[in-house]
Amino acid sequence: MTKDKGSVLITGASSGIGRTCALMLDQAGYQVFAGVRTIQALEGLSSLASGRLCPVILDITDAIQIRSACQTIGLRLEGKGLVALINNAGITLPGSMEFLSLDGFRKELEVNVIGHLAVTQAFLPWIREAKGRIINVGSALGKFVMPLTGAYAASKFALEAMTDALRRELLPSGIYVSLIAPGSVESAIWDKIDAEVAQMEAGLTQEANERYGQTGESIANLWKKAHCRAIPPEAVANVVLKILESSRPQSRYPIGPDARFLSIVGRFVPDSLVDWVVDKILTLSRG
Ligand SMILES: NC(=O)c1ccc[n+]([C@@H]2O[C@H](COP(=O)([O-])OP(=O)(O)OC[C@H]3O[C@@H](n4cnc5c(N)ncnc54)[C@H](OP(=O)(O)O)[C@@H]3O)[C@@H](O)[C@H]2O)c1
């Protein structure tokens, strides 16, 4: 049997990156608490993991579920604390800023930003106990925005800022906070985006369609290409494992060639040039 390396909590572990991280960390000898939202997901994850992995029902926008997960996990930690919290849960919301539903935008921020803060605040006492780590799952779109991805990108930009603030606030306590910024990764998110795009298109007014229909077509084509280049979620889980096992983790880890490229573009290329290139790419990607 592998040596117990301490306890970690990962949110959004029902599929994709979260599930892969949960299973890889379980195999590597961590006691994994894996946040899922349904009994089916709980049973599905348990059937793939060692008996040590403990799935917990945790919708990160539900204060009662956060409190209850805190109590359950707190009892199991036996005073040893959490060596890591991995804030991974996430949703997407395509659409133009002009016609975006405000309720949809609020929900995007509620899950991708506020939910992570709520979970972080709730579990910080146990992270402190183990001088643990916090890993926030951002995105290549946390430094670079394409049209019609504004809501998702806004949430990931906010997560970047929250990560920087937390890292600087918690460094004196010996708690490292890192953000991973994957590019395209194979996961359930792509089918969800397709469904959301279809739903959004069905609800578009004629005016919205006239203004953004062509851009939508270009973005959909770019998305298809990005999906074809997606790296496996194991590549992300390997970086998470590296962060957990490094003595001094970095602040930010772009993952995948597209994320590394966009991270440089977002930081060093002037906006006017980026705007021009994005416009050209959208024109070339049409039809
Ligand atoms: N795949 C990519 O290309 C990519 C690239 C960059 C960043 N990311 C980020 O990676 C993270 C994981 O995404 P993924 O690609 O693995 O997609 P995914 O397979 O769709 O996983 C998303 C996870 O988040 C969970 N979730 C959604 N709303 C939640 C809530 N309110 N409370 C708790 N959990 C919730 C989902 O649970 P349910 O199954 O219950 O809905 C699911 O487990 C996200 O933060 C995403 O933004 C993904």
The ligand as a Gaussian input file, in Angstrom:
#p B3LYP/6-31G(d) Opt

LIG

0 1
 N      -11.377000      21.658000     -20.342000
 C      -10.706000      22.751000     -20.676000
 O      -10.339000      22.940000     -21.837000
 C      -10.377000      23.771000     -19.609000
 C       -9.441000      24.755000     -19.931000
 C       -9.104000      25.704000     -18.973000
 C       -9.680000      25.669000     -17.726000
 N      -10.594000      24.708000     -17.421000
 C      -11.176000      24.726000     -16.077000
 O      -11.002000      23.465000     -15.485000
 C      -12.013000      23.274000     -14.491000
 C      -12.628000      21.909000     -14.692000
 O      -13.275000      21.876000     -15.948000
 P      -13.337000      20.580000     -16.880000
 O      -12.764000      20.941000     -18.171000
 O      -12.845000      19.401000     -16.160000
 O      -14.919000      20.505000     -17.115000
 P      -16.043000      19.523000     -16.591000
 O      -15.690000      18.124000     -16.928000
 O      -17.297000      20.104000     -17.116000
 O      -15.975000      19.675000     -14.996000
 C      -16.554000      20.746000     -14.308000
 C      -16.813000      20.289000     -12.890000
 O      -17.317000      21.393000     -12.134000
 C      -18.468000      20.926000     -11.422000
 N      -19.376000      22.006000     -11.038000
 C      -20.109000      22.833000     -11.826000
 N      -20.837000      23.662000     -11.066000
 C      -20.556000      23.359000      -9.761000
 C      -20.993000      23.859000      -8.515000
 N      -21.886000      24.856000      -8.412000
 N      -20.478000      23.310000      -7.383000
 C      -19.580000      22.296000      -7.460000
 N      -19.151000      21.757000      -8.608000
 C      -19.640000      22.297000      -9.746000
 C      -19.115000      19.920000     -12.351000
 O      -20.016000      19.128000     -11.617000
 P      -21.358000      18.531000     -12.264000
 O      -20.931000      17.325000     -13.040000
 O      -22.200000      18.210000     -11.081000
 O      -21.945000      19.610000     -13.131000
 C      -17.870000      19.172000     -12.819000
 O      -17.472000      18.242000     -11.849000
 C      -12.989000      24.438000     -14.654000
 O      -12.717000      25.409000     -13.673000
 C      -12.671000      24.968000     -16.041000
 O      -12.984000      26.333000     -16.162000
 C      -10.967000      23.755000     -18.344000

